[in-house]
Amino acid sequence: MIAPKKVLLLAPHTDDAELGCGGTMARLLEEGVELYVAAFSTARASLPKGSDPDLLRNEFTAAMDFLEIPRERLFIYDYEVRKLSYNRQEVLEELVRLRSQIAPDMVLVPSGSDLHQDHQVVYNEGLRAFKEITVWGYELPWNHITFSAQAFVTLEKRHLDKKWQALTHYKSQFVKRRGYFEEDFIYGLAKVRGTQVRAAYAEAFEVIRTKW
């Protein structure tokens, strides 16, 4: 496969991109790929009462700033969390606009086996908008019963360090003490995926469409 020049990463919520493929993001940026990230919900309804409604938006932009993704390559929407299905057509129309504006060579979406309702919407509408180009699905194991790992992006420790450091900007998520938001989990999963392809670390993807 020819290395892409422009990659668009679709994240249902503000931390999904880094959790699913933050190491890949770091490698793409290191290799000079134009990386664009679209986050469809800032999950305001999930915040504790009295929180700044822009908390997750601000944490997302801080993480993207750390990764050195220019602000003009970020697209942040405020669809209500867990209710993207109510706005499928609007989501599709936004994706079509992004397709026209960016003309990406490759799109990364949540895996088709991801059970979260918002992730399913982004997956399905992403395929509708970008069915003519390369599309891979990223892994979020806590949302899967099964996951078909068909492509692997090999990583060095510095890429995983970047991923973890980007995630540390989500202070609001550490309060919830979720197992997948822990350093050991991030490095451990990457080590497992790397072992499968004789690399130090890797992130795994579902191959949905490849255009060469």
C-alpha positions in Angstrom: 0.0 0.0 0.0 1.3 3.5 -0.9 1.7 5.7 2.2 -1.1 8.2 2.4 -0.5 11.9 2.2 -3.7 13.1 3.9 -5.5 11.1 6.6 -8.8 12.0 8.2 -9.5 10.5 11.6 -13.2 10.3 12.6 -13.8 10.3 16.4 -17.3 9.9 17.8 -16.2 11.6 21.0 -13.3 13.8 22.0 -10.9 11.1 23.3 -11.6 8.2 20.9 -8.9 9.2 18.4 -6.1 9.1 20.8 -7.4 6.0 22.6 -7.9 4.0 19.4 -4.8 5.1 17.4 -2.8 7.8 19.2 0.4 5.9 18.4 -0.4 5.8 14.8 -1.3 9.5 14.9 2.2 10.2 16.3 3.9 8.2 13.6 1.9 9.8 10.8 2.8 13.2 12.0 6.4 12.3 12.4 6.4 11.1 8.8 5.0 14.4 7.5 1.4 13.1 6.8 -1.3 15.8 6.8 -3.5 14.6 9.7 -7.1 15.9 10.2 -9.3 15.0 13.2 -13.1 15.4 13.4 -14.7 14.8 16.8 -18.5 14.6 16.7 -19.5 15.0 20.3 -17.9 16.8 23.3 -20.1 14.7 25.6 -21.4 17.6 27.6 -24.3 15.4 29.0 -21.7 13.1 30.5 -20.0 15.7 32.6 -20.6 16.0 36.3 -23.1 18.7 37.3 -21.5 22.1 37.6 -18.7 21.3 35.2 -17.5 23.7 32.5 -19.6 22.6 29.5 -16.5 23.1 27.3 -14.3 20.9 29.5 -13.9 18.0 27.1 -13.6 20.3 24.1 -10.7 22.1 25.8 -9.0 18.9 26.8 -9.3 17.6 23.2 -7.7 20.8 21.8 -5.0 20.6 24.5 -4.2 17.0 23.4 -4.2 18.0 19.8 -1.9 21.0 20.5 0.5 18.6 22.3 0.6 16.4 19.2 1.2 19.6 17.1 -1.9 19.2 14.9 -2.7 22.7 13.6 -6.1 24.0 14.8 -7.3 24.4 11.2 -7.1 20.6 10.8 -9.4 20.0 13.8 -13.2 19.8 13.4 -15.3 19.7 16.6 -19.0 19.2 16.6 -21.5 19.3 19.5 -23.9 16.5 18.8 -25.4 15.1 21.9 -23.6 12.1 23.3 -25.3 8.7 22.7 -27.7 10.4 20.4 -25.8 10.6 17.1 -28.4 8.3 15.6 -30.9 11.1 15.8 -28.7 13.2 13.5 -27.5 10.6 11.0 -28.2 12.8 8.0 -26.5 15.8 9.5 -23.5 13.7 10.3 -23.4 12.4 6.8 -23.6 15.9 5.3 -20.7 17.1 7.5 -18.7 14.1 6.3 -19.4 15.0 2.7 -18.3 18.5 3.4 -15.1 17.2 4.9 -14.5 15.0 1.9 -14.8 17.9 -0.4 -12.7 20.2 1.8 -9.9 17.8 2.6 -9.9 15.1 -0.1 -8.2 12.6 2.1 -6.3 9.5 0.8 -7.3 7.5 3.9 -10.0 7.6 6.6 -9.8 6.0 10.0 -13.1 5.2 11.7 -14.3 3.2 14.7 -14.4 -0.6 13.8 -17.5 -2.0 12.4 -17.7 -4.4 15.4 -17.7 -1.5 17.9 -21.0 -1.8 19.9 -21.3 1.8 21.1 -24.3 3.5 19.4 -22.4 6.7 18.5 -19.5 4.7 17.1 -21.8 2.7 14.9 -23.2 5.9 13.4 -19.8 7.3 12.6 -18.7 4.0 11.1 -21.8 3.7 8.9 -21.9 7.3 7.7 -18.2 7.3 7.3 -18.5 4.4 4.8 -21.2 6.2 3.0 -19.2 9.3 2.6 -15.8 7.7 1.8 -16.6 4.4 0.2 -14.3 5.1 -2.8 -11.1 5.4 -0.8 -9.0 3.5 1.8 -10.9 3.1 5.1 -9.6 1.3 8.2 -11.4 0.7 11.5 -9.5 1.3 14.8 -9.7 -0.8 17.9 -11.4 0.2 21.2 -11.4 -3.2 23.0 -13.9 -2.3 25.7 -16.5 -1.8 23.0 -15.9 -5.1 21.2 -17.0 -8.7 21.6 -14.8 -9.6 18.6 -12.3 -7.6 16.6 -10.7 -8.7 13.3 -7.1 -7.4 13.3 -6.1 -7.3 9.6 -3.6 -4.4 9.5 -1.0 -3.4 12.0 0.9 -0.1 12.2 4.2 -0.8 13.9 5.3 1.7 16.5 8.4 2.7 18.6 8.2 3.5 22.2 8.4 7.2 21.4 5.1 6.9 19.6 3.4 5.3 22.6 4.9 7.9 24.9 3.3 10.6 22.7 0.0 8.7 22.8 0.0 8.4 26.6 1.1 12.0 27.1 -1.7 13.2 24.8 -4.2 11.2 26.9 -2.9 12.8 30.1 -4.6 16.0 29.0 -8.0 14.4 29.7 -8.0 15.1 33.4 -11.8 14.6 33.6 -11.4 11.0 32.4 -8.9 10.0 35.0 -11.4 10.8 37.7 -13.6 8.0 36.4 -10.9 5.4 37.0 -11.6 3.4 33.8 -9.2 0.5 33.2 -8.6 1.5 29.6 -7.4 5.0 30.7 -4.4 3.6 32.4 -0.8 3.7 31.3 -0.3 -0.1 31.8 -3.3 -0.8 29.5 -2.1 1.6 26.7 1.4 0.1 26.6 0.2 -3.5 27.3 -2.2 -3.6 24.4 0.4 -2.1 22.0 2.9 -4.7 23.2 0.4 -7.5 22.5 -0.3 -6.1 19.0 3.4 -5.6 18.3 4.1 -9.2 19.3 1.7 -10.4 16.7 3.8 -8.8 14.0 7.3 -9.1 15.5 7.5 -5.5 16.4 8.1 -3.7 19.7 4.7 -2.1 19.6 1.8 -1.8 17.2 -1.8 -0.7 16.8 -4.3 -3.0 15.1 -6.9 -2.0 12.5 -9.8 -3.6 10.7 -9.3 -3.3 6.9 -12.7 -2.1 5.5 -11.5 -0.8 2.1 -8.1 -0.4 0.6 -7.4 1.6 -2.6 -4.0 1.2 -4.2 
